[in-house]
Amino acid sequence: MDAFVTRLPKPQSELGTPPRPTPLNEPDQDRPSKRAKREIPDSESDQSHHSQDEIVPRKKSTNKDPAKDKDQDVDGPRPTDFENAMAPTDGGTKAIEEYEAIKSSQASAEDEDTTEKAQPRWVKGRSSIYSDAFNLALDTVLEEESHLFDDKENEVFRQWRALDYEAQYLYVRLFLRKTAWWHRHGRLGYHNDISDLETAIDVLQSSRTLPTGTAPPTSNVEGIELEESGLGESFTFADASEDHIKSVEEAATLLSLDELKALAKEAKFQGRTKTELIRSLVRMSHQQTGLMSVGLSRHNSRESITSEDQENKDPKAVAKTKLRREDSNRDQHFLAKILAILGPCIRLSPPVFKLFERVHLVFYRSTEWTEKSLTTIILAKIARRHYPEYIVCRSSTIFASRMHLLEYESGIRLEAEVDSIMEFNGPPGEEGHKKILGIFEKIYPRWKTLVEEERQKEQTVYDMGEGAYLRRFTPGHSYTRIVHKAAPIFGKLKEHLREHELLSELLDQRLFQMARRGGWYQRKALLEEHYMPTLDPTPTTTDVEQQKKHWKRIAVATCEAGLQDPDCHLIFHYDLQKRLVKLEKKLRIPRRLQHDFGHVNLEKPVEHTVKGVQLKRDVPTKVGRQTVWLDELDSQEECSVEEMCLSHYRSQGWKGYHAEGGIIRTLFAYLFYDIIFLYIPNVFQTAYQMCPLDLHTDAFYPARASEINHRLVEITNGEGPRLLRQVWERESEKKTSVVGLNWDFDIEDLVELVECFEGSALAAVCKVMAQEYRQRGGGIPDLILWRTRDKTGNGGDGPAKSKGEVMFSEVKSANDRLSDTQRLWIHVLTGAGVKVALCNAVAKEVREVD
């Protein structure tokens, strides 16, 4: 436990670094195919402000390489803040074997130091990384946050600790499957770690008593249903199938397709798929013909109705009772037959399962933890890495009370329900919209109350910028996301007035979902321009044209407010500026009074065409496979399309890398090193982090706004090279593990690149990274290029003049379209005055090779 919350001495071994991005003079390894790209919606669309990450239904990526753009994964569960902050670890067999070897050596050392009484040696099958990680999470939570659990729950924890290793190991492995479902004894496995599986199962299924009358009363909060653990006077860690499986349908779902087909052949029911077979079996179990076909008849039913009963009861009632008993017998017959096929099964007891899920919610501050999350911290502890110096602080006040935790859990559950409706099985229809709005109406009054409470806490409680991150763990955060997702539903239902009211309320608070303020401004201005003139409940005039002008002026004020809002992210400025200019022209405002954004007018990317020799082999090509080219200008060897284009640019005097976002993340880590590791309460909760927990959230920028803005001014004034060298001289020998920082980039190349940047342009790029590190880690053009001019010093204290020029180039192949994140980066770069090129690779010759 001490290792988890205190700063440890740093190991002396070298850090294993990722593969080096390829400069111009080095060949690259095979590069995976480009990820699938999506078209950015038009800004005039009714749904323009929902084109960021969470409203669009998730799509399967065509990218076959899981290592590609790891931080942009949208298919699986999103990594927890802990996983984002930890150094990458190999969670495979090799890493686990290394962990076991370290544990074994530690146990051996303890044996050697013991003189009087022999200590038990660690051996395989007596400890595992999974149970160790599970217990680390439990111990850490109970050490600081035991007040979140009642007496019954603490008794469950006490009895958990009393379990032997094999029972704990079996529980943890089943727990990691993330669902309290049935598992057959014969298919569990784990024989390397569990010597007696049946004994371990019996231990988990043993009934245990709990103290009575100690659970605190729980009441619902303004109509929000809170979910308690459901523990009674006794509990088991796991359930037995013979005690809990009571229906044919539940039992049949556990059968394999082959087993169902065999049963169908015997009982004479039909179906092609598993679902059809189960449906037919359930129907059969309620039919007398199905009963007769398997040898059970009405005559041999144990339960009969006596003649006395028949005389005293109504004939219709007697007939109904008789049918119910026959149905019960048929169900029991099929149920017994299925259970005999299945053999004994085990399921983690739902109340205890939910309790341990709550423990992990408190530990990871997330519900999206996985097996990888569980082992990340353990593997990070044994990794031979150097970590930055920072103050570790795990606060016990993130969840102020048990009621706070229960409502936060309820808010997450409601938000997940909204996500499920919106993101899966296609766009939600009318029924889906009704469900989402039903959830919205349930939480809306409570959301307004919590917003006001947080306003007061921001003024009187929070200190040192900690509120921005802590608010993510309040129910108000989840409720705000639900309100944000309900707003476009009102738009789709043509209730634009209600949508406008919601957007106004969202913008009136500066506590939750700060990264979305720009989108809210965009949508609000669109509604005011196009819809509000006819929907205004209190029109200022009966003249339709005057009313339109009135609302256009309000839309102008909205755009101005967005551009002046320090919490409106830079990526939204271009669309707001474009709408503002258009509105001022429509209102015929005198030119001298109109806004002039000429200094940020976006230049269109220049088009470059590079011709080369494409190599093809006589083998079937897979969709998305990288094309192979000949590097005519350099090595005369096979290369990727990006390397071929790099050689072309080199022939024109450019230097550069094919690194996509890697070099920008490296520059950001160098330039903001001290700010990244600045002390903010609760964001450094372990001694093994590469970054604060809030870096990948919208809380990072507002919590450090003063320091970040000061650093941006320094970069604008040409201090970038000095900042870069300071960090390199202090940390390069240790190769400190810092998020995004690749020590393989040559420091002289990086300094030269920074010198070639206009200071203001580099500051703009860094500001986008500081505001939206997670979302903007991808989409940066493939190639970053620079070339120097004659070196001249900067004679003043003003913005630094560059010593060269920088260009980003996105390599495009046939039918390749820009994704929305790529478009955003092109807007940012061109708006900052950086040259961007779209490089079209054209095959002047296609050469067949063996």
C-alpha positions in Angstrom: 0.0 0.0 0.0 2.8 2.5 0.8 4.1 2.1 -2.7 0.8 3.2 -4.0 0.6 6.6 -2.2 4.2 7.6 -1.6 7.1 8.6 -3.9 9.5 5.7 -4.5 13.2 5.8 -5.3 13.6 5.6 -9.1 15.0 2.5 -10.7 18.3 3.0 -12.6 17.5 0.9 -15.7 16.9 2.4 -19.0 13.4 3.1 -20.3 12.3 1.1 -23.3 11.3 3.6 -25.9 8.8 3.2 -28.7 10.1 2.9 -32.3 11.6 6.0 -33.6 9.6 8.1 -36.1 11.4 8.2 -39.4 13.4 11.2 -40.4 14.2 11.8 -44.0 17.4 9.8 -44.1 16.1 6.6 -42.5 13.8 3.9 -43.9 10.6 3.3 -42.0 8.9 0.0 -41.0 5.7 -1.0 -42.7 3.0 1.4 -41.7 -0.5 0.2 -41.0 -3.4 1.4 -43.2 -5.0 4.7 -42.6 -8.0 4.8 -40.2 -11.5 5.2 -41.5 -12.4 8.8 -42.2 -15.7 10.7 -41.7 -17.0 13.7 -43.4 -17.4 16.7 -41.2 -21.0 18.0 -41.1 -21.8 21.4 -42.6 -21.8 24.1 -40.0 -25.3 25.3 -41.1 -26.8 21.9 -40.4 -29.4 21.6 -37.6 -27.0 19.3 -35.8 -23.7 21.2 -36.4 -22.8 21.5 -32.7 -23.1 17.8 -32.1 -20.4 16.7 -34.5 -17.8 16.3 -31.7 -17.3 12.9 -30.2 -20.3 11.7 -28.3 -23.4 12.3 -30.3 -22.4 10.5 -33.4 -23.1 6.8 -33.2 -20.0 4.7 -33.0 -18.8 3.0 -36.1 -16.5 0.1 -36.6 -13.0 1.1 -37.6 -11.4 -0.4 -40.6 -8.0 -0.1 -39.0 -6.6 -3.5 -38.5 -3.7 -2.4 -36.3 -4.7 -1.8 -32.7 -1.5 0.1 -32.1 -2.6 2.8 -34.5 -3.8 6.0 -32.8 -4.3 4.3 -29.5 -5.7 7.4 -27.9 -8.3 7.7 -30.6 -10.0 4.4 -30.0 -13.7 4.6 -30.4 -14.7 0.9 -30.6 -13.9 -0.6 -27.2 -14.4 0.8 -23.7 -12.6 4.1 -23.3 -9.5 3.8 -21.2 -9.8 5.0 -17.6 -8.0 8.1 -16.4 -5.6 5.8 -14.7 -4.7 3.9 -17.9 -4.3 7.2 -19.8 -1.9 8.4 -17.1 0.2 5.3 -16.7 3.1 4.3 -18.9 2.2 1.7 -21.6 2.6 -1.8 -20.2 2.7 -5.2 -21.8 -0.3 -6.9 -20.2 0.5 -10.3 -21.9 2.0 -13.5 -20.6 5.6 -12.2 -20.6 4.8 -9.3 -18.3 2.8 -11.5 -15.9 5.7 -14.0 -15.8 8.1 -11.1 -15.0 5.8 -10.0 -12.1 5.7 -13.6 -10.8 9.5 -13.8 -10.9 9.8 -10.5 -9.0 7.3 -11.8 -6.4 9.3 -15.0 -6.1 12.6 -13.2 -5.6 11.1 -11.0 -3.0 9.8 -14.0 -1.1 13.2 -15.7 -1.3 14.9 -12.6 0.1 12.5 -12.6 3.0 13.3 -16.3 3.6 17.0 -15.5 3.8 16.5 -12.7 6.2 14.5 -14.9 8.6 16.5 -16.6 11.3 14.1 -18.1 13.8 10.9 -18.8 11.9 10.8 -19.8 8.3 8.6 -17.5 6.2 6.3 -19.1 3.5 8.0 -18.8 0.1 5.9 -17.4 -2.8 5.1 -20.1 -5.3 3.0 -20.2 -8.4 -0.6 -20.9 -7.5 -0.4 -19.0 -4.2 -0.6 -15.5 -5.6 -1.4 -13.8 -8.9 -1.3 -10.4 -10.4 -5.1 -10.4 -10.7 -5.9 -11.1 -7.1 -3.1 -8.7 -6.0 -4.5 -5.9 -8.2 -8.1 -6.6 -7.0 -6.9 -6.4 -3.3 -4.9 -3.3 -4.0 -8.0 -1.5 -5.2 -10.0 -2.7 -2.2 -7.3 -1.8 0.4 -6.7 1.6 -1.2 -10.4 2.5 -1.1 -11.0 1.2 2.5 -7.9 3.0 3.8 -9.2 6.4 2.8 -12.9 6.1 1.8 -14.4 3.5 4.1 -17.1 6.0 5.1 -18.8 5.3 1.8 -19.8 1.8 2.9 -22.1 0.6 5.6 -21.6 -2.0 8.3 -23.0 -4.9 6.2 -20.7 -4.0 3.3 -17.7 -3.7 5.6 -18.5 -7.2 7.0 -18.5 -8.5 3.4 -15.0 -7.0 3.0 -13.9 -8.6 6.2 -15.1 -12.0 5.1 -13.5 -11.5 1.7 -10.1 -11.1 3.4 -10.6 -14.3 5.3 -11.1 -16.3 2.0 -8.2 -18.5 1.0 -6.2 -17.7 -2.1 -7.9 -20.1 -4.5 -11.4 -18.9 -3.7 -10.2 -15.3 -4.1 -8.5 -16.1 -7.4 -11.6 -17.8 -8.8 -13.8 -14.9 -7.8 -11.5 -12.3 -9.3 -11.3 -14.1 -12.6 -15.0 -14.4 -12.8 -15.4 -10.8 -11.7 -13.2 -9.6 -14.6 -15.7 -11.0 -17.0 -17.7 -7.9 -16.1 -21.1 -9.7 -15.8 -22.7 -11.8 -13.1 -23.6 -14.6 -15.4 -23.6 -18.4 -15.1 -20.5 -20.5 -15.8 -20.2 -24.3 -16.0 -17.9 -25.9 -13.5 -16.4 -28.1 -16.2 -15.4 -25.2 -18.4 -13.9 -22.9 -15.9 -10.2 -24.0 -16.3 -7.7 -22.1 -14.0 -6.1 -25.4 -13.1 -2.6 -23.9 -12.9 -3.7 -21.6 -10.1 -6.5 -23.7 -8.4 -5.6 -27.1 -7.2 -9.1 -28.0 -6.0 -11.7 -26.2 -8.1 -14.8 -27.8 -6.4 -13.5 -26.8 -3.0 -13.0 -23.2 -4.1 -16.5 -23.1 -5.6 -18.0 -24.5 -2.3 -16.2 -21.8 -0.3 -17.7 -19.1 -2.5 -21.2 -20.6 -2.4 -21.2 -21.0 1.4 -23.9 -18.9 3.2 -22.5 -16.2 5.5 -24.3 -14.1 8.1 -24.5 -10.3 8.2 -25.2 -8.0 11.1 -28.8 -6.8 11.2 -30.4 -3.4 11.5 -27.2 -1.5 10.6 -27.9 -0.3 7.1 -28.5 3.5 6.9 -31.9 4.5 5.4 -31.7 5.6 1.8 -34.2 7.9 0.2 -34.5 8.9 -3.4 -33.2 12.4 -4.4 -35.8 14.5 -6.3 -37.2 11.5 -8.1 -33.8 9.9 -8.9 -33.8 6.2 -7.9 -30.7 5.3 -5.9 -29.5 1.7 -6.1 -28.4 0.1 -2.8 -26.4 -3.1 -2.6 -29.4 -5.3 -1.7 -27.6 -7.2 1.1 -30.0 -9.0 3.5 -29.3 -11.0 6.7 -27.0 -13.4 4.9 -25.0 -13.6 1.7 -22.9 -15.8 -0.5 -20.0 -14.7 -2.8 -21.5 -17.0 -5.5 -24.7 -18.7 -6.4 -25.4 -22.3 -7.3 -27.5 -23.1 -10.4 -29.6 -25.6 -8.6 -30.8 -23.0 -6.2 -31.3 -20.0 -8.6 -32.1 -21.2 -12.2 -35.9 -21.6 -12.2 -37.0 -21.1 -15.8 -36.5 -23.1 -18.9 -35.5 -20.0 -20.9 -32.7 -19.0 -18.5 -31.3 -22.5 -18.5 -31.6 -22.9 -22.2 -29.5 -19.8 -22.9 -26.5 -21.6 -21.3 -26.6 -24.5 -23.8 -24.4 -24.5 -26.8 -26.0 -24.6 -30.3 -25.0 -28.3 -30.7 -26.6 -29.2 -27.3 -29.8 -27.4 -28.3 -29.9 -29.2 -31.6 -29.5 -32.6 -29.9 -32.3 -31.7 -27.4 -34.5 -30.5 -30.3 -34.0 -33.8 -32.0 -35.0 -35.7 -28.9 -38.0 -33.5 -27.9 -39.0 -32.8 -31.5 -38.9 -29.0 -31.7 -37.4 -27.0 -34.5 -35.2 -24.0 -35.2 -32.1 -23.0 -37.1 -30.4 -20.5 -34.8 -29.9 -20.6 -31.1 -32.6 -17.9 -30.6 -35.1 -19.8 -32.6 -34.4 -23.1 -30.8 -34.8 -21.5 -27.4 -38.0 -19.9 -28.4 -39.4 -23.2 -29.7 -38.2 -25.0 -26.6 -40.0 -22.5 -24.3 -43.1 -22.8 -26.4 -42.8 -26.6 -26.3 -42.5 -26.6 -22.5 -46.0 -25.1 -22.3 -47.6 -27.6 -24.7 -48.9 -31.1 -23.8 -47.8 -32.7 -27.0 -44.2 -31.8 -26.2 -44.6 -33.3 -22.8 -45.8 -36.6 -24.2 -43.0 -36.8 -26.7 -40.4 -37.0 -23.9 -42.3 -39.5 -21.8 -44.2 -37.4 -19.3 -48.0 -37.6 -19.3 -50.9 -36.1 -17.4 -51.5 -39.5 -15.8 -48.2 -39.7 -14.0 -48.3 -36.2 -12.6 -47.6 -36.4 -8.8 -50.1 -33.7 -8.1 -53.8 -34.5 -8.5 -56.9 -32.9 -7.5 -59.0 -34.9 -5.0 -62.6 -35.7 -5.7 -63.6 -33.7 -2.7 -61.9 -30.6 -4.1 -63.6 -31.2 -7.4 -67.0 -31.4 -5.6 -66.4 -28.2 -3.6 -64.9 -26.1 -6.5 -66.3 -24.5 -9.6 -65.6 -26.7 -12.6 -63.8 -23.9 -14.5 -61.6 -23.1 -11.5 -60.7 -26.8 -11.2 -59.8 -26.9 -14.9 -57.5 -23.9 -14.6 -55.7 -25.3 -11.5 -55.2 -28.6 -13.4 -53.6 -26.8 -16.4 -51.3 -24.7 -14.2 -50.0 -27.8 -12.4 -49.5 -29.6 -15.7 -47.6 -26.6 -17.1 -45.5 -26.5 -14.0 -44.7 -30.2 -14.4 -43.7 -29.8 -18.0 -41.5 -26.8 -17.1 -39.8 -28.7 -14.3 -39.2 -31.7 -16.6 -37.5 -29.7 -19.3 -35.6 -27.6 -16.7 -34.3 -30.8 -15.0 -33.2 -32.2 -18.4 -31.3 -29.0 -19.3 -29.7 -28.8 -15.9 -28.5 -32.4 -16.3 -26.9 -31.5 -19.6 -25.3 -28.4 -18.2 -24.0 -29.9 -15.0 -23.5 -27.6 -11.9 -23.0 -23.9 -12.7 -21.7 -21.0 -10.7 -22.6 -17.3 -10.8 -21.3 -14.4 -8.8 -23.9 -13.3 -6.4 -25.4 -10.0 -7.8 -25.5 -8.0 -4.5 -21.8 -8.7 -3.8 -20.9 -8.3 -7.4 -22.5 -4.8 -7.5 -20.7 -4.0 -4.2 -17.3 -4.8 -5.6 -18.2 -2.9 -8.8 -18.8 0.1 -6.6 -15.4 -0.3 -5.0 -13.8 -0.3 -8.4 -15.8 2.8 -9.4 -14.4 4.6 -6.3 -10.8 3.4 -7.0 -10.7 4.1 -10.8 -13.1 7.0 -10.7 -14.7 5.3 -13.7 -17.1 2.5 -14.6 -15.2 1.6 -17.8 -12.4 -0.3 -16.1 -11.3 -3.6 -17.7 -8.9 -6.4 -16.9 -6.2 -4.2 -18.4 -7.2 -1.4 -15.9 -6.8 -3.8 -13.0 -3.3 -4.9 -13.9 -2.0 -1.5 -15.2 -0.9 -0.2 -11.8 0.7 -3.4 -10.7 2.7 -3.6 -14.0 3.6 0.1 -13.8 5.1 -0.5 -10.3 7.5 -3.2 -11.6 8.3 -1.4 -14.9 11.9 -0.3 -15.1 11.1 3.3 -15.8 11.9 6.8 -14.5 8.9 8.8 -13.6 8.7 12.6 -13.2 8.8 14.2 -9.8 5.4 15.3 -8.5 3.4 15.4 -5.3 1.1 12.3 -4.9 -2.3 13.2 -3.5 -5.2 10.8 -3.4 -8.1 12.7 -1.7 -10.7 11.0 0.4 -13.2 13.8 -0.3 -13.9 13.2 -4.0 -17.1 11.4 -2.8 -18.2 13.5 0.2 -20.8 10.9 1.4 -22.4 7.6 0.7 -25.4 9.4 -0.7 -23.1 11.4 -3.1 -21.6 8.1 -4.4 -25.0 6.4 -4.9 -26.3 9.4 -6.8 -23.2 9.6 -8.9 -23.5 5.9 -9.7 -27.2 6.5 -10.6 -26.2 9.4 -12.9 -23.7 7.2 -14.7 -26.3 4.5 -15.1 -28.8 7.0 -16.6 -26.2 8.4 -18.9 -25.3 4.9 -20.1 -28.9 4.3 -20.8 -29.1 7.4 -23.0 -25.9 6.4 -24.8 -27.3 2.9 -25.4 -30.4 4.4 -27.0 -28.5 6.8 -29.1 -25.4 4.9 -30.2 -26.6 1.3 -30.8 -29.0 -0.3 -33.2 -29.0 2.7 -35.5 -30.4 6.2 -35.0 -33.1 6.3 -32.3 -36.6 6.5 -33.6 -39.6 8.1 -32.1 -39.7 5.6 -29.2 -36.0 6.2 -28.5 -36.5 10.0 -28.5 -39.4 9.5 -26.0 -37.2 7.4 -23.7 -34.3 10.0 -23.8 -36.6 12.9 -23.1 -38.2 10.9 -20.3 -34.8 10.5 -18.6 -34.1 14.2 -19.2 -37.3 15.3 -17.6 -36.5 13.1 -14.6 -33.1 14.6 -14.0 -33.7 18.2 -15.1 -34.9 19.7 -11.8 -32.1 17.9 -9.9 -29.5 19.2 -12.5 -30.6 22.8 -11.8 -30.2 22.3 -8.1 -26.8 20.7 -8.4 -25.5 23.5 -10.7 -26.5 26.1 -8.1 -24.8 24.0 -5.3 -21.6 23.7 -7.4 -21.6 27.5 -8.0 -21.6 28.1 -4.3 -18.8 25.5 -3.7 -16.7 27.0 -6.4 -16.8 30.3 -4.5 -16.4 29.0 -1.0 -14.8 25.5 -1.0 -12.6 24.6 -3.9 -9.0 25.9 -4.0 -6.1 25.7 -6.4 -8.2 24.8 -9.4 -9.2 21.5 -8.0 -12.9 22.0 -8.6 -12.6 21.5 -12.4 -11.5 17.8 -11.9 -13.6 17.0 -8.8 -16.8 18.1 -10.5 -16.4 15.2 -13.0 -17.2 12.9 -10.0 -20.5 14.5 -9.1 -23.9 13.5 -10.5 -24.1 17.0 -12.0 -21.5 16.0 -14.5 -23.5 13.1 -15.8 -26.8 15.1 -15.7 -25.1 17.9 -17.8 -24.2 15.3 -20.4 -27.8 14.1 -20.5 -29.0 17.7 -20.9 -26.5 18.2 -23.7 -27.7 15.1 -25.5 -31.4 15.9 -25.0 -31.0 19.3 -26.7 -30.6 18.0 -30.2 -33.6 15.7 -29.7 -35.8 18.8 -29.2 -34.3 20.1 -32.4 -35.2 16.9 -34.3 -38.7 17.2 -32.9 -38.9 20.8 -34.2 -39.1 22.1 -30.7 -36.5 24.7 -31.3 -37.7 27.1 -28.6 -37.1 24.5 -26.0 -33.7 23.6 -27.5 -32.7 27.3 -27.4 -33.7 27.6 -23.7 -31.6 24.5 -22.9 -28.6 25.9 -24.7 -29.0 29.2 -22.9 -29.0 27.4 -19.6 -26.0 25.3 -20.5 -24.1 28.4 -21.4 -25.2 30.2 -18.2 -23.2 27.7 -16.1 -19.4 27.5 -16.3 -18.9 24.4 -14.3 -19.7 21.3 -16.4 -18.7 20.2 -19.9 -16.6 23.3 -20.6 -15.1 21.9 -23.8 -18.6 22.0 -25.4 -19.2 25.7 -24.9 -18.1 26.5 -28.4 -20.5 24.0 -29.9 -23.3 25.4 -27.8 -22.6 28.9 -29.0 -22.6 27.7 -32.7 -25.9 26.0 -32.4 -27.5 28.8 -30.4 -26.5 31.4 -33.0 -27.9 29.2 -35.8 -31.3 28.9 -34.0 -31.4 32.6 -33.4 -30.7 33.3 -37.1 -33.1 30.8 -38.6 -35.8 29.8 -36.1 -36.3 32.1 -33.2 -37.9 35.0 -35.2 -41.1 33.0 -35.6 -40.9 31.2 -32.2 -40.3 34.3 -29.9 -42.9 34.1 -27.2 -42.6 37.9 -26.6 -42.0 39.5 -30.0 -40.8 43.1 -29.9 -42.7 44.0 -33.1 -45.4 42.6 -35.4 -43.3 43.4 -38.4 -41.8 40.1 -39.6 -38.7 41.6 -41.2 -37.9 43.7 -38.1 -38.3 40.6 -36.0 -35.8 38.8 -38.1 -33.3 41.6 -37.8 -33.9 41.7 -34.1 -32.9 38.0 -33.8 -30.0 38.4 -36.2 -28.6 41.1 -33.9 -29.0 38.6 -31.0 -27.1 36.0 -33.0 -24.3 38.5 -33.6 -24.1 39.0 -29.8 -24.0 35.2 -29.3 -21.1 34.9 -31.8 -19.2 37.8 -30.1 -19.8 36.3 -26.7 -18.4 32.9 -27.9 -15.3 34.6 -29.4 -14.7 36.5 -26.2 -15.3 33.5 -23.9 -12.0 32.2 -22.6 -13.5 28.8 -22.2 -14.6 28.6 -25.8 -12.0 26.4 -27.5 -9.9 27.7 -30.4 -11.3 25.1 -32.8 -14.7 26.7 -32.7 -13.5 30.2 -33.5 -13.4 29.9 -37.3 -17.1 28.9 -37.6 -18.2 31.6 -35.2 -16.1 34.2 -37.1 -17.6 33.0 -40.4 -21.2 33.3 -39.1 -20.5 36.7 -37.5 -19.2 38.2 -40.8 -22.2 36.7 -42.7 -24.7 38.2 -40.2 -23.1 41.6 -40.2 -23.4 41.7 -44.0 -27.1 40.7 -43.8 -27.7 43.4 -41.3 -26.0 45.9 -43.6 -23.8 47.1 -40.8 -21.4 49.8 -42.1 -18.1 48.3 -43.2 -16.1 50.4 -40.7 -18.1 48.8 -37.8 -17.9 45.3 -39.1 -15.5 42.8 -37.6 -12.4 42.2 -39.6 -10.9 38.7 -39.4 -8.6 39.1 -42.3 -5.6 38.3 -40.1 -7.0 34.8 -39.5 -8.5 34.1 -42.9 -7.8 30.5 -43.7 -5.6 29.8 -46.7 -6.7 26.7 -48.6 -4.2 23.8 -48.4 -1.9 23.8 -51.5 -2.1 20.8 -53.7 1.1 18.9 -54.5 1.4 16.0 -56.8 4.2 13.5 -56.4 4.7 10.9 -59.1 6.4 7.6 -58.3 6.7 3.9 -59.0 4.1 1.7 -57.3 5.1 -1.9 -56.7 2.5 -4.7 -56.9 2.8 -8.3 -56.1 0.8 -11.1 -57.6 -1.1 -11.7 -54.3 -4.6 -10.9 -53.3 -4.7 -7.4 -51.7 -6.7 -6.8 -48.5 -8.9 -3.8 -48.0 -7.0 -1.0 -46.3 -3.5 -2.5 -46.9 -0.7 0.0 -47.3 0.5 0.4 -50.8 4.2 -0.2 -51.6 6.3 2.2 -53.6 9.9 2.5 -54.8 12.1 5.1 -53.2 13.7 6.4 -56.4 15.4 9.4 -54.9 17.1 7.8 -52.0 17.6 4.1 -51.2 16.1 2.5 -54.3 14.3 0.2 -52.0 10.6 -0.5 -51.2 9.0 2.1 -49.0 5.6 3.4 -47.9 3.8 6.2 -49.8 4.7 8.7 -47.1 8.4 7.8 -47.4 8.2 8.2 -51.1 6.7 11.7 -50.7 9.4 12.5 -48.0 12.1 11.8 -50.5 10.4 14.2 -53.0 10.3 17.0 -50.4 13.9 16.3 -49.4 15.0 16.9 -53.0 13.5 20.4 -52.6 15.5 21.3 -49.5 13.1 20.3 -46.8 13.9 18.3 -43.6 11.2 16.4 -41.8 9.6 13.4 -40.2 6.8 11.1 -40.9 5.4 11.2 -37.4 1.7 12.3 -37.7 0.9 13.6 -34.2 4.0 12.2 -32.5 6.3 15.2 -33.0 3.6 17.7 -31.9 2.9 15.7 -28.7 6.6 15.6 -28.1 7.0 19.3 -28.5 4.0 19.9 -26.2 5.5 17.7 -23.5 8.8 19.6 -23.7 7.3 23.0 -23.7 4.7 22.4 -21.0 6.7 19.9 -18.9 6.5 21.8 -15.6 2.9 22.8 -16.1 1.9 19.2 -16.8 3.3 18.1 -13.5 2.2 21.2 -11.6 0.6 20.3 -8.2 -3.2 20.2 -8.5 -5.1 18.2 -5.8 -6.3 14.7 -6.8 -4.7 14.5 -10.2 -1.6 12.5 -9.1 -2.9 9.6 -7.2 -0.1 7.1 -7.8 3.7 7.3 -8.0 3.7 5.8 -11.5 2.0 8.4 -13.7 3.2 9.9 -17.0 0.7 12.7 -16.8 -2.0 14.0 -14.5 -5.3 12.2 -14.5 -7.1 15.2 -15.9 -4.9 15.7 -19.0 -7.3 13.7 -21.2 -10.3 15.6 -19.9 -11.8 19.1 -20.3 -10.6 19.9 -16.7 -6.9 20.2 -17.6 -7.0 23.7 -19.2 -9.2 25.6 -16.8 -7.4 24.3 -13.8 -4.1 25.7 -15.1 -5.4 28.5 -17.3 -3.1 31.2 -15.8 0.1 29.1 -16.1 -0.8 27.9 -19.6 -1.6 31.4 -21.0 1.7 32.7 -19.5 3.6 29.9 -21.2 1.8 30.6 -24.5 3.0 34.2 -24.3 6.6 33.0 -23.8 6.3 30.7 -26.8 4.9 33.5 -28.9 7.9 35.6 -27.9 10.4 33.0 -29.1 11.3 31.3 -25.8 10.5 27.8 -27.2 14.1 26.7 -27.9 15.2 27.7 -24.4 12.3 25.7 -22.8 13.1 22.7 -25.0 16.8 22.6 -24.1 16.1 23.1 -20.4 13.9 20.0 -20.2 16.3 17.9 -22.4 19.3 18.8 -20.3 17.6 17.9 -17.1 15.6 14.7 -18.1 17.2 13.2 -21.3 19.8 11.1 -19.5 17.1 9.4 -17.4 14.7 9.2 -20.3 11.8 10.2 -18.0 8.5 8.7 -18.9 6.3 11.6 -19.9 3.1 11.4 -21.9 3.6 11.9 -25.6 7.4 12.6 -25.3 9.6 10.5 -27.6 13.2 10.8 -26.6 14.3 9.4 -30.0 13.7 12.7 -31.8 17.1 14.4 -32.1 17.1 17.5 -29.9 18.9 19.6 -32.6 16.1 18.7 -35.1 13.5 19.8 -32.5 15.2 23.0 -31.7 15.6 23.8 -35.4 11.9 23.0 -36.0 10.8 25.3 -33.2 13.0 28.1 -34.5 11.4 27.7 -37.9 7.9 28.1 -36.4 6.4 31.5 -36.1 6.0 31.9 -32.3 2.3 32.7 -32.5 1.7 29.7 -34.8 3.4 27.3 -32.4 1.5 28.8 -29.5 -1.8 28.3 -31.3 -1.0 24.6 -31.9 0.0 24.2 -28.2 -3.2 25.9 -27.1 -5.3 23.4 -29.0 -3.4 20.5 -27.4 -3.8 22.0 -23.9 -7.6 22.4 -24.4 -8.3 19.1 -26.0 -5.4 16.7 -25.6 -7.4 13.5 -26.0 -9.5 14.6 -29.0 -6.8 16.4 -31.0 -4.0 13.8 -30.6 -5.0 12.4 -34.0 -5.8 14.1 -37.3 -2.4 15.9 -37.5 -1.1 15.7 -41.1 1.3 12.8 -41.9 4.5 14.8 -42.6 6.0 17.7 -40.7 8.6 19.6 -42.7 10.9 22.6 -42.2 13.7 24.4 -43.9 15.9 27.2 -42.5 16.8 30.6 -43.8 19.9 32.6 -42.9 19.9 32.9 -39.1 19.0 36.3 -37.7 18.5 37.2 -34.1 15.3 38.6 -32.6 16.1 42.1 -31.6 13.1 42.9 -29.4 10.8 41.5 -26.7 7.8 41.2 -29.1 6.7 38.2 -31.2 9.6 36.1 -32.5 10.4 36.0 -36.2 11.0 32.5 -37.5 14.3 31.5 -38.9 12.8 29.4 -41.6 9.5 28.0 -42.7 7.3 25.0 -41.5 4.9 23.0 -43.6 2.6 20.1 -42.8 1.7 17.7 -45.6 -1.2 15.2 -45.6 -0.4 12.4 -48.0 -3.5 11.3 -49.9 -4.1 8.3 -52.1 -7.0 7.7 -54.5 -10.5 8.1 -53.0 -9.0 9.3 -49.7 -11.1 11.9 -48.0 -10.2 14.2 -45.0 -11.7 13.2 -41.7 -13.3 15.8 -39.4 -10.3 15.9 -37.0 -8.0 16.4 -40.0 -10.1 19.3 -41.2 -10.0 20.8 -37.7 -6.2 20.6 -37.6 -6.0 22.2 -41.1 -8.2 25.0 -39.9 -6.0 25.5 -36.8 -2.7 25.4 -38.8 -3.8 27.6 -41.7 -5.5 30.0 -39.3 -2.2 30.4 -37.5 -0.3 31.1 -40.7 1.2 27.6 -41.1 1.5 26.3 -44.6 -0.5 23.0 -45.2 -0.2 20.8 -48.3 -2.4 18.0 -49.6 0.1 15.7 -51.3 -1.4 13.5 -53.9 0.6 10.4 -54.7 0.2 9.3 -58.3 1.7 6.2 -59.8 3.6 7.1 -63.0 4.4 3.4 -63.4 3.0 0.3 -61.8 5.7 -2.4 -61.6 5.0 -6.0 -60.9 7.5 -7.6 -58.5 7.9 -11.1 -57.1 
